Amino acid sequence: RLTNLLMLDFSHNMLTEIPASFCSVTKLKSLTLHTNHFLRFPPCVTANLNMLALDIHHNPLETVPNDIYHIATLQTLDLSETNIAQLPVTFGQLRTLRTLNLSKTKCRAKTLCPTLGMLVNSLAVLKLPAGADGTGLASGLASSHGNDSMQPRSPLQI
């Protein structure tokens, strides 16, 4: 019934899962799930191939699913205030990702460099957790991509 829905906000609802009927909403461009009780990514999220923005911050998430790359159109992703400590290798396949918020997560520069190195040319905004060495990450991104003088497509804000 809601197959033409473009934007959906489930924030502040104490949800632990999304109803299976959500899987039929395939034209969704923006999904807001922040401030709930998701322990894992809802399976239907990675099945939506048209999504541009996903905000799932302030949830007790510990992992990002390997199939996150299925959302090939994703441009903005907010994973802040979660328990995520690393990103899957497949995360580097999100070539349209422009904004990534990892503030207040358990991620550290050492675990992020290999994955984010594949996104250095697409990311414009990267928000890191406090204590993550942004300088070390910037040089790590360039060297993990195999080019110490690599410049992003637009200025990368770290």
C-alpha positions as CSV (number, residue, x, y, z in Angstrom):
1,R,0.0,0.0,0.0
2,L,2.9,2.4,0.7
3,T,4.9,1.3,-2.3
4,N,5.3,5.0,-3.6
5,L,6.6,6.3,-0.2
6,L,9.9,8.2,-0.6
7,M,10.7,9.2,3.0
8,L,10.0,7.4,6.2
9,D,10.9,8.4,9.8
10,F,10.7,5.7,12.5
11,S,12.8,7.7,15.0
12,H,12.2,7.7,18.8
13,N,9.9,4.6,18.7
14,M,11.8,2.1,20.8
15,L,11.7,-0.3,17.8
16,T,13.8,-3.5,17.7
17,E,12.7,-4.5,14.2
18,I,10.8,-3.2,11.2
19,P,7.6,-5.0,10.1
20,A,8.0,-7.4,7.2
21,S,5.5,-5.3,5.2
22,F,8.2,-2.6,5.0
23,C,10.0,-4.8,2.4
24,S,7.5,-3.8,-0.2
25,V,8.5,-0.1,0.1
26,T,11.0,-0.2,-2.7
27,K,11.0,3.5,-3.8
28,L,12.1,4.8,-0.5
29,K,14.9,7.4,-0.8
30,S,15.4,8.4,2.9
31,L,15.0,6.2,6.0
32,T,15.4,7.5,9.5
33,L,15.6,4.9,12.3
34,H,17.6,6.8,14.9
35,T,17.0,6.5,18.6
36,N,15.5,3.1,18.7
37,H,16.7,-0.3,20.0
38,F,18.0,-2.0,16.9
39,L,20.6,-4.6,17.8
40,R,21.2,-5.4,14.1
41,F,20.4,-3.8,10.8
42,P,16.8,-4.6,9.8
43,P,17.0,-7.0,6.8
44,C,14.8,-5.0,4.6
45,V,17.1,-2.0,4.8
46,T,19.8,-3.6,2.6
47,A,17.1,-4.9,0.2
48,N,16.1,-1.3,-0.7
49,L,18.3,-0.6,-3.7
50,N,17.1,3.0,-4.3
51,M,17.9,4.5,-0.9
52,L,19.9,7.8,-0.8
53,A,20.0,8.5,2.9
54,L,20.0,6.2,6.0
55,D,20.1,7.5,9.5
56,I,20.4,4.7,12.1
57,H,22.3,6.5,14.8
58,H,21.8,6.2,18.5
59,N,21.0,2.5,18.4
60,P,22.9,-0.4,20.1
61,L,24.1,-1.8,16.7
62,E,27.3,-3.7,16.8
63,T,27.8,-4.6,13.2
64,V,27.1,-3.4,9.7
65,P,25.9,-6.2,7.4
66,N,28.2,-7.5,4.6
67,D,25.4,-6.8,2.1
68,I,25.3,-3.1,2.8
69,Y,26.9,-2.7,-0.7
70,H,23.5,-3.6,-2.2
71,I,22.4,-0.1,-1.5
72,A,24.6,1.1,-4.3
73,T,22.8,4.5,-4.5
74,L,23.5,5.4,-0.8
75,Q,24.9,8.9,-0.4
76,T,24.5,9.7,3.3
77,L,24.9,7.2,6.2
78,D,24.8,8.1,9.9
79,L,26.1,5.3,12.1
80,S,27.0,7.6,15.0
81,E,26.3,6.7,18.6
82,T,26.3,3.0,17.9
83,N,28.6,0.1,19.2
84,I,30.0,-0.5,15.7
85,A,33.8,-1.1,15.9
86,Q,34.6,-1.8,12.3
87,L,33.1,-1.8,8.8
88,P,32.8,-4.8,6.5
89,V,35.2,-4.9,3.6
90,T,32.2,-4.7,1.3
91,F,31.5,-1.2,2.6
92,G,34.2,0.0,0.2
93,Q,31.8,-0.8,-2.7
94,L,29.5,2.1,-1.7
95,R,31.0,4.3,-4.4
96,T,28.2,7.0,-4.2
97,L,28.7,7.6,-0.5
98,R,29.4,11.3,0.1
99,T,28.7,11.7,3.9
100,L,29.6,9.2,6.6
101,N,29.1,9.8,10.3
102,L,31.0,7.5,12.6
103,S,31.2,9.8,15.6
104,K,30.7,8.2,19.0
105,T,31.3,4.7,17.7
106,K,34.0,2.2,18.7
107,C,35.7,2.6,15.3
108,R,39.4,3.4,15.2
109,A,41.6,4.6,12.4
110,K,43.5,1.4,12.1
111,T,40.4,-0.7,11.4
112,L,38.9,1.9,9.1
113,C,41.8,2.6,6.7
114,P,41.5,-0.4,4.5
115,T,37.7,0.0,4.0
116,L,37.6,3.8,3.7
117,G,40.6,3.8,1.4
118,M,38.3,2.6,-1.4
119,L,36.0,5.5,-0.8
120,V,38.5,8.3,-0.7
121,N,37.4,9.7,-4.1
122,S,33.7,9.8,-3.2
123,L,33.5,10.9,0.4
124,A,33.1,14.6,1.0
125,V,32.3,14.5,4.8
126,L,33.7,12.0,7.2
127,K,32.9,12.4,10.9
128,L,35.1,10.2,13.2
129,P,34.8,9.2,16.8
130,A,36.6,11.3,19.4
131,G,40.1,10.0,19.9
132,A,40.4,8.7,16.4
133,D,43.5,10.1,14.9
134,G,42.2,12.0,11.9
135,T,45.8,12.8,10.7
136,G,46.7,9.1,10.9
137,L,43.5,8.2,9.1
138,A,44.1,10.7,6.3
139,S,47.6,9.3,5.6
140,G,46.3,5.8,6.1
141,L,43.6,6.3,3.6
142,A,46.0,7.4,0.9
143,S,48.5,4.6,1.6
144,S,45.8,1.9,1.8
145,H,44.6,3.1,-1.6
146,G,48.2,2.8,-2.9
147,N,48.8,6.5,-3.5
148,D,50.3,8.9,-0.9
149,S,49.4,12.0,-2.9
150,M,45.8,11.0,-3.5
151,Q,43.3,13.8,-3.4
152,P,39.5,13.3,-2.9
153,R,37.2,14.5,-5.6
154,S,36.1,17.4,-3.3
155,P,37.8,18.5,-0.1
156,L,37.3,15.7,2.5
157,Q,36.2,17.1,5.8
158,I,37.6,15.0,8.7
